[in-house]
Amino acid sequence: MRLLAAITLYVGLSAQAIAGMPGTETEEKARFLDDLLGQMTLAEKIGQLRLNCIGPGLTREQMLEEVAASALGGVFYVAGRSEARAFQDAAMRSRLKIPVFFAYDVIHGHRTAFPIGLGLASSWDVPSVSMSARIAALEASADGLDMVFSPMVDIARDPRWGRASEGWGEDAYLASRFTEAVVRSLQGPRLSEASSVMASSKHFALYGAAEGGRDFNSVDMSLSKMYQDYLPPYQAAVNAGVGAMMLSYVTINGVPATSNRWLIRDVLRSQWQFKGLTLSDFNAVADLVSHGVARTRREAAMRAIKAGVNMSMSDTAYRDELPALVKSGAVTEEEIDEAVRAVLGAKYDLGLFKDPYLRIGDASGDPAQIDDERRLHRSEARDVARKSLVLLKNQNAALPLKKTASVAVVGPLAKSRVDILGTWSSIASPAQAVSVYDGISHAIGDPKRVLYARGADISDDPAVLDYLNAPGANPPDVEVDPRTPENMLKEAVEVASQADVVVAVVGEARGMSHEGASRSSLTLPGRQSLLIQALKATGKPLVLVLMNGRPLSIGQEHDIADAVLETWYSGTEGGNAIADVLFGDYNPSGKLPITFPRSVGQIPTYYSHLNTSRPFKVSTPLAASSRYFDEDYGPLYPFGFGLSYTQFDVSELTLSSTILKPGERLRASVVVKNSGKRAGETVVQLYIRGLSASVSRPVKELKGFEKIMLQPGEERVVSFQLSEEDLKYYNAQLERVAEPGPFSVMVGLDSRDVKEQRFELLDPASDHYVFDNNPGASRMMK
Ligand code: BGC
């Protein structure tokens, strides 16, 4: 609890308090950097621009030699104090003894895996997500790391994209709140503290908008949509003082992010005043040749450095090409200095010049065992994981289960301690993870009443299995049962028939929601749907525990199951957290941060769409309206949706006024009552819509939310303040404006079922409008 309180403080840090954090060059720092730059040779400078890992083209020994020869500025994928020490020792043997920094993909925890990004976002609980980031920083820095390649803040509206799993979902407002909190929690009160790590937010920009959800694909998007719906989380990272920004792999309106001067120099540096370090993504500088914007790697290096890419990840292009580019005058030494200054500045902010071993310490402090249990934060991980679970269906109060029941735990993911960690689970150990089977067994406490059958493999398709199991991986990520599918199914039905209730743990192998893992279908892979049908046929109550990294189209499974619990990949303590919800030790409170489409053909499906000329109306359906005639209208589960074991009632919405004057505030209030029998939390969500703007505005846009806990019978007034600022958006001229006129304000416990009122933003220059406050009416009276 004390940790949580400390973290809440970071969330509330003001912009002024961030001064002194990365990005603000104090005079002392500027003098230090000038002095150091003045002593460096061109080769040493170019070395600083390289961020490399051990890999096929670079052995550990070669890397150590490069560090000692001042030819490398940063090292990634090295985690562990003793190994980091070996590299820092090499840096201390270099001519100028410039320290290297150590970076790693710490996306949702480090040694302790927290839920994946979509899971964290499902909590709608900023302090809890902050806590997970603070713990990640503590564990990462204790492993000698200085920088983490997170938070991943790409808005994703296409669930075919496997990397949707890593981010905060589809909404810019929600994503921005998590982003700023996580950046502050990772970086701590001061970056130069041993327990702080530099956040490198990614992937700037628009990676999540890759066409068709196909990873690395192109992005073509209007500037106003970009500014409105996709760029805010990156800007939120900058405003929170993020130290570094990683560029995306994609082209943005034709120009790759890695060579995009407009993106880096105009938007990031000039408009947003970012003062930190820019990193390319893995090999992305050389990839400019594949993009067809450079004939050679030399041209690629030139374009990247000129566009403002300070550091080249997994680099050979900067190393091989920059010397000749400077010699020929194609790249100036000033351009090199600009980039080097950013790298050295990051090291300065991280406190590495004062103490290169700040996060490494000396050998006497090294843990005897790197994955010592005592290095984990299990109770915090369980707490956050419980909050990340989303109850999508609960027919006839099928859940919670009784601990006296016998439970058949079935499904290819039920015993998996690998999948539950999710991808990018850093160095969290599967051996330390709690599977769903483990969690249910702990809760029931009597092995005889926990039955198990695998039921099906995650996939029977050899090509899919080959894809998931990297050659040589030992053990393979995905295991295949040697029995026939028919035998597995038969066993599952027999096991289910012996139990009081069936819990089917189904979904995707974690590798299906990863980099490069785009899907063309969103159904349950393999024979899992058949398994669910067979389990249903036993007549036993059927609970689906979904484990997946993207919205799935599971309408059929939804219809036949009694209860559905979305668990994403919930991390080290996932199994215990899931059992807490299944048996009612925790009342679920998660809400979806991303829309579930009914079918892949409905993509894109997101809540903040435009109304169109012919919106489909459920009450008066027209043949010619904006929908698919061969699919039910609307999503399977809307954004913001999630059930509880108790019942919350929301009153009509009241406004403090039907007029909002610029400079003033308007209060929108509802009374929320827990009319059920259990204490529980829910998330009250506020949406707005501009009804008469100069461009068509989304039918709903999230502008506020509050997570509240209510005891049975308790009611609470929840109020949101709206000001002109909340009504601003980017118009066709890219001006951020609030346009006078009528607005709708909506409050609900999800984005579909809302209470609505209207008000008018007054134009100070014109007459007073009196608005007829009836959502059904469009009449305005002057
Ligand atoms: C990914 C990044 C990641 C980097 C280093 C890239 O392929 O796109 O998100 O940080 O690898 O692991």
Residues whose N, C-alpha, C, O or C-beta is under 5 A from the ligand:
A	BS01	BGC	D105 F149 D281 F282
